[in-house]
């Protein structure tokens, strides 16, 4: 969290998170992944879980995941 949610280093980890969910849990489209990130801040249980890991992590993950999805959607259009 010392870097921006949009930094390339953070985005590498977000990509790993996306692929992990897609591989091990369910078919996760970019739309679902972005909604999941929003859920980290809008759902009190998600927020509480991530805030116990590190204060501010829920918001950080939401921003990083949204940025990831926007980048991947833009790449798909080109």
C-alpha positions, 0 to 999 in steps of 0.5 A: 500500500506504499504505492499508488493503486494504479502503479504497475507493481500493484497491478501485477498483484491485482492480476494475480488476485484476479487470476486466482479467483478465476482459477480457484473459485468461479468464472470471474469476468472483469465486471464481476471482479470490479463489483467485488472490489466495490463490495470490499467498501460497501459491504461491512463484513468485507470492509471489516475483514480487510481493515483488520489486515491493514487499515485502508486496505478495503479502499485501496483494493477497490481502487486497484481492482477498478483500475485493473478492470478499466485497463483490461477493458480498454486493452480488449477494445484495441 
